[in-house]
Amino acid sequence: MGDFNLTVILDAIRRSPGGLSRVELAQIVGLSPQTISNISRRLLDQSLIVEAGKEGTGPGKPRTMLRLNPAGMYAVGVHLDPAVLTFVVLDLVGAVVKHSRVKTPSGADPGAVIGTIAAEINQLVADSGVDRAKIAGLGVASPGPIDLEEGTVVDPPLLLGWHRVPLRDALAEATGLSTLVDKDVTSAAVAETWAGGPSGAGSFVFMYMGTGIGCGIVLNDEVVRGTSGNAGEIGHIMVDPDGPPCDCGIRGCVKSSCIPQVLVAQAEAAGILDGSRQDRSAPAIQDSFAELCAAAYAGNEKAAEIIDKSAVLVARAVSSVTNTLDVDRVVFGGPFWTSLSQAYLARIPGLVEESSATRKIHAIEVVGTGVGEDVAAIGAACLVLEHMLAPRSQRLLLEG
Ligand SMILES: [Zn+2]
């Protein structure tokens, strides 16, 4: 009786929020009633599942339902964004027990950021009241590019001074927690599959509106990471032939036309925002960007034009991606999404529909994330739960 069977059973239980009886479990996973009985005993002993009432309306004796025990295990998630650090503690069913946010220390010193993250995790875990021994691990969502195997962050364009920083090992050492690192956009997509409800099922792209623009990809319920864990780098999709020059050498990439920093600069040039401000740090851009969106919603026509034009251009990038991957849905989220959602949801669904190569076959839904603003941090913690719970063929090979 290997651990593979155990994770198969846990996974089946987690996918059924109402719980499953032992008989249903045996049918779903195709193991013998004896094996199901033995493994559920082990899981009950470890407090990972609980017996939750009896169900059954037909003849025969009612069945005891097995459910995940939310308090059986926990995971910590961190989202490292150039502007803000977000922290969550999740329980075993993926519900947020505690969360916090602090501004990312400015300057080009990864050591200072890692120190801040470790201190904040200690504080958060203490505040949550969760027994540290029940924390399965730490997941970290980082801007790409990352080296998934090495757990390093490799010169992300918006984190100065981060040359091959061994983020995974540094945080494992600083916190004493076993640590996983994944790209922010991928973490967001993982969160959507765990906690997004209907918007996290099937095939979708997660359009991540952060300091940069990237996407997470889920096809047929599987997260797509690519060879090195860096799939979804869509910043250089060209959306405007006459647009501003990009650092890649061509003009009008979605990155050079639509990221918050660019829209803020346009608003300053148009006199909507005060252009004399010196602070160009990521947190300052976030504040200016919120101001621009507020002006647009308050009826400032020039501000509304800037946001509307960006919606049209982002829709072009989205259409390239959806036509390439043939998905059911586009889910928007990320730190700048709250400001953008009203304008983008009014504009982008129609444009994506118009440009869809499959519009005569199926519609493409465009929605905001069902997980909320902490989506990348929640996804990072879900990575830990997934690592613990999800059956993987690798585990089968090693232990089966
Ligand atoms: Zn470019």
Boltz pocket constraint, residues with backbone or C-beta under 6 A from the ligand:
constraints:
  - pocket:
      binder: B
      contacts: [[A, 235], [A, 236], [A, 237], [A, 246], [A, 247], [A, 248], [A, 249], [A, 250], [A, 253], [A, 255], [A, 256]]
      max_distance: 6.0
